[in-house]
Amino acid sequence: MLNSNFIKLVFVSVSVISILFLVPMMAAEKPQSIKKQTKSGKYLSAIEAYNLKQTKGQDLLFVDIRTPSELVFVGTPENFDINIPFLTLDYKQWDEKKSSFKKIPNKQFLSGFSAVIQSKSLSKDTSVILLCRSGKRSAKAANLLTTMGYSNVYTVVDGFEGDKEKAGNSKGKRGINGWKNAGLPWTYKLDRDSFQLDK
């Protein structure tokens, strides 16, 4: 009969090995869409992002880069750390091509991101997961952070809502993949501390 302490030691050892060696190898394939590709080539599916956050906890920063309105009306992962919008909507300008309000860069994205890294005593080597609606904004944000010296920035290639159906009755609807479609835990309930608010 095996000693229970020995079994615990083996379990802890296997867990540490998984974190150190298997987690970095767990990654989604390079996306076909050029708009979802990044300089660093670090990609996760929504399921992989969820598992990585569960494994690494506070040693990893999970950033939802969508607008606060998206989080309010569409929902957000239960286990994200902070919302730092990469783009915002200008409600005074209309984008004819996209039939929507014009999207403009959030001028406080980099300073907000740096402030979070500093406040959590993290570094430029810390693993970071970026999540947007479908993986395009997060790729742009990942490229910007990589350029600024952050070395472990992952993008969730299928995003929170997923990619659009290309045919059938659901054509144009986001139902192929993504956080929500994978059945991962999400919520409409927001925590004040997950936003960078003026105090």
Backbone bond lengths (Angstrom), bond angles and torsions (degrees), N, CA, C in turn:
res aa  C-N    CA-C-N  psi(-1)  N-CA   C-N-CA  omega(-1)  CA-C   N-CA-C  phi
1 M - - - 1.446 - - 1.535 108.91 -
2 L 1.327 116.92 133.10 1.451 120.99 -178.14 1.525 111.44 -78.59
3 N 1.293 115.28 144.13 1.451 123.17 177.13 1.537 108.72 -69.06
4 S 1.339 117.69 135.87 1.468 120.71 -177.99 1.526 111.83 -63.84
5 N 1.327 118.37 -32.06 1.469 120.73 176.89 1.527 110.95 -65.64
6 F 1.354 115.96 -37.40 1.455 120.23 178.04 1.533 110.06 -64.30
7 I 1.325 116.49 -42.90 1.471 121.30 179.25 1.529 109.98 -62.12
8 K 1.327 117.25 -42.94 1.469 121.00 178.16 1.521 110.52 -62.54
9 L 1.338 117.37 -42.01 1.458 121.95 179.75 1.528 110.76 -62.08
10 V 1.325 116.41 -42.76 1.463 120.56 178.42 1.527 109.92 -64.16
11 F 1.329 117.38 -44.16 1.463 121.53 179.58 1.527 110.96 -60.27
12 V 1.326 117.48 -47.32 1.470 121.90 179.61 1.526 109.92 -63.05
13 S 1.336 117.43 -42.52 1.467 120.91 179.93 1.518 111.44 -61.87
14 V 1.314 116.64 -44.77 1.468 120.69 178.99 1.530 110.04 -63.70
15 S 1.333 117.51 -39.77 1.466 121.08 179.05 1.520 110.91 -63.01
16 V 1.334 117.10 -44.49 1.470 121.06 -179.94 1.523 110.15 -64.13
17 I 1.325 117.00 -43.44 1.468 120.75 178.60 1.530 110.02 -61.37
18 S 1.322 116.82 -40.93 1.471 120.51 178.41 1.514 110.97 -60.74
19 I 1.310 116.19 -44.89 1.465 120.38 -178.78 1.520 110.48 -64.57
20 L 1.321 117.37 -45.25 1.457 121.09 -174.61 1.524 113.94 -74.77
21 F 1.329 117.14 -36.61 1.449 119.21 -172.09 1.522 115.35 -113.25
22 L 1.306 117.55 -40.19 1.455 119.39 -175.48 1.515 112.55 -80.73
23 V 1.322 117.91 -38.69 1.461 120.72 -177.69 1.520 112.07 -59.62
24 P 1.370 119.71 -45.76 1.461 117.77 178.39 1.532 113.20 -61.81
25 M 1.347 117.53 -27.23 1.453 119.98 -179.80 1.526 111.25 -80.24
26 M 1.339 117.43 -19.85 1.447 121.64 -179.92 1.519 108.17 -75.66
27 A 1.296 116.72 108.19 1.453 118.74 -179.85 1.521 109.45 -159.53
28 A 1.324 114.33 144.48 1.458 120.00 176.90 1.530 109.13 -66.91
29 E 1.308 115.42 157.84 1.459 120.51 176.98 1.522 110.08 -69.47
30 K 1.320 115.64 162.04 1.458 121.61 176.48 1.530 108.52 -59.45
31 P 1.322 117.08 126.60 1.473 119.47 -178.70 1.526 111.84 -64.19
32 Q 1.325 116.63 147.72 1.459 120.83 176.92 1.522 110.97 -70.01
33 S 1.314 116.60 -35.65 1.464 120.88 -179.28 1.534 110.16 -71.75
34 I 1.311 116.49 123.59 1.466 121.14 178.73 1.519 110.62 -59.77
35 K 1.336 116.77 -32.25 1.466 120.68 -179.21 1.526 112.84 -65.95
36 K 1.341 117.12 -16.64 1.468 120.83 179.95 1.530 112.67 -102.26
37 Q 1.329 117.01 -2.66 1.458 120.44 -178.34 1.530 110.95 -84.53
38 T 1.337 114.85 149.15 1.466 120.51 -177.69 1.524 111.24 -125.16
39 K 1.332 114.87 162.04 1.465 121.25 177.67 1.518 111.47 -62.75
40 S 1.321 116.61 -38.61 1.469 120.65 -175.67 1.530 112.84 -81.76
41 G 1.328 117.02 -20.27 1.463 120.30 179.63 1.520 113.98 68.65
42 K 1.335 117.06 29.93 1.472 121.03 -179.15 1.524 108.60 -106.87
43 Y 1.335 115.11 109.41 1.460 121.64 -174.15 1.525 110.75 -126.35
44 L 1.330 115.14 143.78 1.464 121.69 174.18 1.519 108.69 -133.47
45 S 1.317 116.46 145.93 1.459 119.96 168.17 1.534 105.96 -79.69
46 A 1.308 116.81 167.96 1.470 119.86 177.90 1.528 110.65 -58.48
47 I 1.324 116.74 -42.02 1.470 120.49 -179.53 1.529 110.47 -64.07
48 E 1.326 117.26 -42.36 1.469 120.65 177.95 1.525 111.20 -64.43
49 A 1.328 116.46 -39.33 1.471 120.12 178.75 1.529 110.36 -62.87
50 Y 1.310 116.51 -44.48 1.466 121.01 178.28 1.529 110.12 -59.45
51 N 1.323 117.40 -48.61 1.465 121.18 -179.12 1.518 112.43 -63.66
52 L 1.330 116.65 -39.29 1.467 120.31 179.52 1.527 110.66 -65.38
53 K 1.324 116.67 -42.30 1.479 120.07 178.33 1.527 110.03 -64.92
54 Q 1.317 117.29 -40.73 1.465 120.53 178.19 1.532 111.03 -62.05
55 T 1.319 116.38 -36.72 1.462 121.47 -177.73 1.530 111.96 -76.26
56 K 1.336 116.56 -45.80 1.468 120.24 -172.61 1.532 113.98 -93.54
57 G 1.315 118.20 -17.38 1.457 121.59 176.59 1.517 114.40 54.30
58 Q 1.323 116.92 -125.89 1.464 121.95 -175.71 1.534 112.93 -76.41
59 D 1.342 117.20 -5.49 1.463 120.11 176.39 1.522 111.62 -81.77
60 L 1.314 116.30 2.74 1.457 123.23 -179.69 1.525 107.86 -133.62
61 L 1.321 117.28 142.10 1.467 121.33 179.17 1.521 108.97 -105.59
62 F 1.350 116.00 120.84 1.462 122.41 -179.02 1.523 107.60 -107.94
63 V 1.347 116.20 109.57 1.462 122.32 -173.53 1.524 110.80 -111.58
64 D 1.321 116.21 122.58 1.461 122.13 172.05 1.527 105.70 -89.02
65 I 1.334 117.59 114.10 1.467 120.32 -173.70 1.533 112.78 -98.55
66 R 1.330 116.96 11.23 1.463 119.70 176.80 1.530 110.05 -75.09
67 T 1.316 115.95 171.62 1.461 119.63 177.93 1.530 109.80 -71.14
68 P 1.325 117.66 152.07 1.469 119.34 176.56 1.534 112.54 -55.05
69 S 1.333 117.21 -34.30 1.471 120.15 178.30 1.519 111.58 -61.37
70 E 1.324 117.02 -38.30 1.468 119.91 177.95 1.526 110.18 -62.67
71 L 1.318 116.91 -41.50 1.463 120.38 179.72 1.524 110.54 -64.93
72 V 1.333 116.69 -40.69 1.459 121.54 -178.83 1.525 110.99 -65.54
73 F 1.330 117.53 -47.25 1.461 120.78 -171.52 1.530 115.29 -95.23
74 V 1.343 117.76 -21.23 1.459 120.68 -177.34 1.525 111.57 -109.88
75 G 1.332 116.82 -24.24 1.457 121.38 -178.62 1.512 112.18 103.20
76 T 1.327 115.91 174.97 1.466 121.72 -178.52 1.525 109.83 -152.92
77 P 1.332 117.69 157.71 1.465 119.00 176.01 1.523 110.84 -57.97
78 E 1.309 117.01 144.24 1.464 120.64 179.42 1.519 112.08 -66.87
79 N 1.330 117.52 -27.43 1.460 119.20 -172.61 1.527 114.85 -105.70
80 F 1.341 118.68 20.55 1.463 118.76 177.95 1.526 109.43 -76.70
81 D 1.339 115.91 157.43 1.464 120.58 -176.66 1.522 113.48 -94.52
82 I 1.327 117.04 -43.13 1.466 119.70 -171.82 1.531 109.62 -154.91
83 N 1.312 115.35 151.09 1.465 121.64 173.06 1.520 107.81 -105.87
84 I 1.326 116.40 119.07 1.464 121.99 172.96 1.529 105.77 -130.08
85 P 1.328 118.22 98.76 1.468 120.33 -176.83 1.525 112.01 -61.30
86 F 1.326 116.32 134.17 1.459 120.85 176.40 1.525 110.18 -84.21
87 L 1.322 115.39 -37.77 1.469 122.22 176.45 1.523 108.94 -125.18
88 T 1.306 115.84 156.75 1.462 120.37 172.71 1.534 107.24 -127.55
89 L 1.305 115.74 166.48 1.462 120.19 177.96 1.516 109.66 -100.88
90 D 1.326 115.13 135.56 1.455 121.12 174.47 1.525 106.65 -97.13
91 Y 1.325 116.10 104.87 1.462 120.85 -175.14 1.527 113.12 -75.74
92 K 1.332 116.81 3.74 1.461 120.61 176.64 1.527 112.04 -106.06
93 Q 1.347 116.54 -4.14 1.461 120.21 -179.64 1.532 109.62 -125.80
94 W 1.330 115.76 136.39 1.458 121.56 -179.13 1.525 109.56 -107.29
95 D 1.326 116.93 136.56 1.454 123.48 176.92 1.528 107.52 -100.50
96 E 1.333 116.22 101.47 1.470 121.30 -177.09 1.524 111.80 -59.55
97 K 1.322 116.78 -42.09 1.466 121.83 -176.58 1.533 111.51 -61.64
98 K 1.330 116.68 -39.14 1.464 120.40 -176.75 1.517 113.51 -100.80
99 S 1.327 116.70 0.12 1.470 122.08 -178.87 1.521 110.87 50.11
100 S 1.315 114.41 52.24 1.465 120.56 -176.84 1.527 109.20 -157.76
101 F 1.321 114.72 173.27 1.459 118.59 172.55 1.520 109.01 -69.10
102 K 1.310 116.77 150.87 1.456 121.49 -177.42 1.525 110.61 -69.68
103 K 1.340 115.26 135.30 1.468 121.65 176.40 1.521 108.33 -92.90
104 I 1.319 115.51 132.43 1.464 120.40 178.80 1.531 109.37 -127.60
105 P 1.335 116.80 148.86 1.469 119.51 179.71 1.527 111.58 -61.66
106 N 1.319 115.46 142.14 1.461 121.37 174.40 1.522 107.22 -79.99
107 K 1.304 117.55 112.22 1.469 121.93 -177.12 1.521 112.32 -65.86
108 Q 1.314 117.63 -18.33 1.465 121.05 -179.86 1.533 113.08 -97.78
109 F 1.345 117.60 7.76 1.463 119.00 -176.89 1.534 112.14 -59.19
110 L 1.325 117.29 -53.59 1.471 119.77 -177.07 1.520 112.40 -65.47
111 S 1.317 117.18 -45.15 1.467 119.13 -179.51 1.528 110.53 -66.07
112 G 1.319 116.74 -37.43 1.466 120.48 177.39 1.515 111.58 -65.59
113 F 1.332 116.17 -41.68 1.455 120.73 179.06 1.534 109.99 -64.14
114 S 1.316 117.09 -46.77 1.476 121.29 179.45 1.519 111.23 -60.15
115 A 1.331 116.37 -39.54 1.470 120.41 179.53 1.529 111.29 -63.56
116 V 1.332 116.74 -39.88 1.462 120.27 178.80 1.529 110.44 -66.66
117 I 1.328 117.17 -44.85 1.468 121.18 178.67 1.530 109.33 -56.95
118 Q 1.318 116.40 -46.01 1.471 120.70 -178.86 1.525 111.45 -66.89
119 S 1.326 117.85 -44.88 1.467 120.93 -176.58 1.529 112.29 -65.23
120 K 1.336 116.86 -26.55 1.462 120.85 -179.98 1.529 112.34 -97.46
121 S 1.337 116.32 7.61 1.471 122.94 -179.09 1.529 111.79 54.42
122 L 1.329 115.47 41.94 1.457 121.53 176.76 1.531 108.27 -99.75
123 S 1.336 117.21 -179.41 1.461 120.22 -177.73 1.523 110.21 -135.46
124 K 1.334 115.27 178.54 1.466 120.05 178.19 1.523 111.87 -70.41
125 D 1.337 117.27 -10.39 1.468 121.54 176.96 1.529 112.64 -95.18
126 T 1.328 116.88 -6.41 1.467 120.96 179.85 1.527 110.16 -62.70
127 S 1.325 116.64 141.19 1.468 120.50 174.81 1.525 108.95 -69.46
128 V 1.330 115.30 131.88 1.461 122.68 -178.96 1.521 108.16 -127.60
129 I 1.332 116.19 133.41 1.468 121.10 174.06 1.525 107.47 -111.81
130 L 1.333 115.99 128.34 1.461 121.66 176.52 1.523 109.39 -109.93
131 L 1.324 115.58 133.17 1.464 122.02 -178.64 1.518 109.98 -127.18
132 C 1.336 116.04 131.73 1.468 120.79 171.92 1.535 107.29 -128.92
133 R 1.307 118.45 -157.14 1.465 120.79 -177.88 1.526 112.25 -70.38
134 S 1.367 116.29 -46.46 1.469 118.60 -173.26 1.526 114.61 -138.44
135 G 1.333 118.25 1.87 1.456 120.98 176.76 1.512 115.98 106.92
136 K 1.319 118.60 -5.72 1.470 120.86 -179.05 1.528 111.96 -83.27
137 R 1.325 116.90 -49.69 1.478 119.28 177.40 1.514 111.17 -62.29
138 S 1.333 116.22 -40.55 1.467 118.93 -178.08 1.525 110.96 -64.86
139 A 1.331 118.23 -31.86 1.469 121.00 176.23 1.525 110.09 -65.38
140 K 1.341 116.88 -44.13 1.476 120.13 178.17 1.531 110.74 -62.73
141 A 1.315 116.14 -43.19 1.468 120.54 179.77 1.528 110.82 -65.43
142 A 1.324 116.53 -39.63 1.473 120.79 178.37 1.519 110.23 -62.57
143 N 1.328 116.93 -41.70 1.469 120.04 178.19 1.523 111.31 -62.39
144 L 1.315 116.85 -42.05 1.461 120.38 178.45 1.531 110.85 -62.46
145 L 1.319 117.09 -46.86 1.473 120.29 -179.08 1.526 111.31 -66.67
146 T 1.327 117.63 -37.02 1.471 120.82 176.36 1.525 109.97 -61.80
147 T 1.328 116.67 -43.51 1.463 121.74 177.22 1.530 111.18 -60.18
148 M 1.333 116.47 -32.32 1.473 121.35 -179.25 1.531 112.35 -84.92
149 G 1.341 117.32 5.57 1.458 120.58 173.69 1.512 116.82 100.23
150 Y 1.331 117.95 3.17 1.467 120.27 176.49 1.534 107.31 -79.70
151 S 1.324 116.50 124.64 1.464 119.98 -168.02 1.528 115.65 -100.53
152 N 1.318 118.40 -7.11 1.461 120.69 -175.13 1.518 112.00 -130.83
153 V 1.312 116.74 51.76 1.466 121.00 -176.20 1.531 110.03 -98.99
154 Y 1.327 115.13 118.78 1.461 122.48 178.98 1.518 109.32 -104.82
155 T 1.316 115.90 145.61 1.461 121.05 173.92 1.528 108.68 -113.84
156 V 1.320 115.88 139.13 1.471 121.00 176.43 1.529 106.34 -83.69
157 V 1.324 116.14 106.35 1.466 121.42 -169.86 1.523 114.21 -66.17
158 D 1.333 117.48 -24.64 1.465 119.29 179.91 1.525 112.80 -104.65
159 G 1.326 116.92 -1.56 1.449 121.85 173.04 1.522 115.00 61.75
160 F 1.316 114.69 -165.73 1.459 121.27 -177.66 1.528 111.59 -81.13
161 E 1.331 116.78 -41.18 1.472 120.25 -177.08 1.515 113.55 -99.48
162 G 1.331 118.19 -18.95 1.456 121.07 178.09 1.513 113.97 91.21
163 D 1.321 113.85 -178.63 1.463 121.61 -179.50 1.527 110.83 -85.78
164 K 1.334 114.56 161.27 1.468 120.41 -179.67 1.526 111.75 -80.72
165 E 1.337 114.54 142.99 1.468 121.08 172.01 1.527 107.27 -65.27
166 K 1.330 116.60 141.70 1.458 120.15 -177.44 1.533 113.64 -100.27
167 A 1.325 116.86 -11.35 1.471 120.03 -178.21 1.525 110.28 -152.65
168 G 1.312 115.38 172.61 1.459 121.13 176.08 1.512 113.75 81.30
169 N 1.331 115.47 -171.88 1.466 121.58 -177.71 1.524 112.92 -64.25
170 S 1.319 116.87 -23.23 1.468 120.65 -178.33 1.521 112.47 -99.10
171 K 1.317 117.77 13.54 1.465 121.36 -179.32 1.533 110.22 -52.23
172 G 1.336 114.91 130.93 1.461 120.66 178.70 1.518 113.90 89.79
173 K 1.328 117.51 -12.44 1.462 120.93 178.73 1.527 109.41 -91.51
174 R 1.320 116.30 148.26 1.460 121.26 -178.49 1.521 109.78 -86.33
175 G 1.332 115.61 92.80 1.458 119.58 -175.68 1.512 114.66 -137.49
176 I 1.337 117.69 6.62 1.464 120.06 -174.48 1.534 111.92 -80.44
177 N 1.295 116.60 -48.59 1.463 121.50 -173.33 1.525 108.20 -150.78
178 G 1.311 118.30 -156.41 1.463 121.00 178.15 1.516 112.53 97.40
179 W 1.321 114.58 167.47 1.470 122.97 -175.27 1.524 111.99 -56.38
180 K 1.332 116.37 -53.17 1.465 119.99 -176.72 1.529 111.59 -64.81
181 N 1.325 116.79 -44.50 1.458 121.06 -177.78 1.529 112.66 -68.34
182 A 1.332 117.14 -21.43 1.468 121.16 178.00 1.528 111.51 -82.39
183 G 1.338 116.52 -6.19 1.463 120.33 179.74 1.522 113.44 76.14
184 L 1.328 116.42 22.11 1.470 120.55 178.44 1.532 109.55 -77.11
185 P 1.343 118.08 156.40 1.468 120.17 -176.94 1.527 112.86 -65.26
186 W 1.314 115.25 127.16 1.461 121.29 177.29 1.515 109.09 -143.77
187 T 1.325 115.59 167.54 1.455 119.82 -175.10 1.528 111.60 -153.80
188 Y 1.337 115.33 160.00 1.462 121.60 168.50 1.529 110.16 -93.55
189 K 1.323 116.54 -15.93 1.457 121.37 -177.21 1.522 109.79 -74.46
190 L 1.307 116.13 123.83 1.458 121.68 -176.77 1.524 110.81 -109.95
191 D 1.327 114.33 151.15 1.460 121.88 178.51 1.524 107.93 -109.44
192 R 1.321 116.64 128.38 1.462 121.64 -178.16 1.526 111.92 -53.00
193 D 1.330 117.54 -36.10 1.457 121.92 -177.53 1.522 113.20 -71.13
194 S 1.314 117.23 -8.77 1.473 120.53 178.62 1.523 112.30 -89.06
195 F 1.326 116.32 6.92 1.463 121.12 179.87 1.519 109.35 -127.76
196 Q 1.314 116.88 149.06 1.457 121.35 176.22 1.528 108.01 -90.44
197 L 1.309 114.63 90.39 1.459 120.93 -177.33 1.521 110.44 -103.89
198 D 1.313 115.60 149.56 1.470 119.10 173.87 1.502 108.44 -67.41
199 K 1.321 115.77 134.11 1.479 119.99 -177.56 1.503 110.91 -103.92
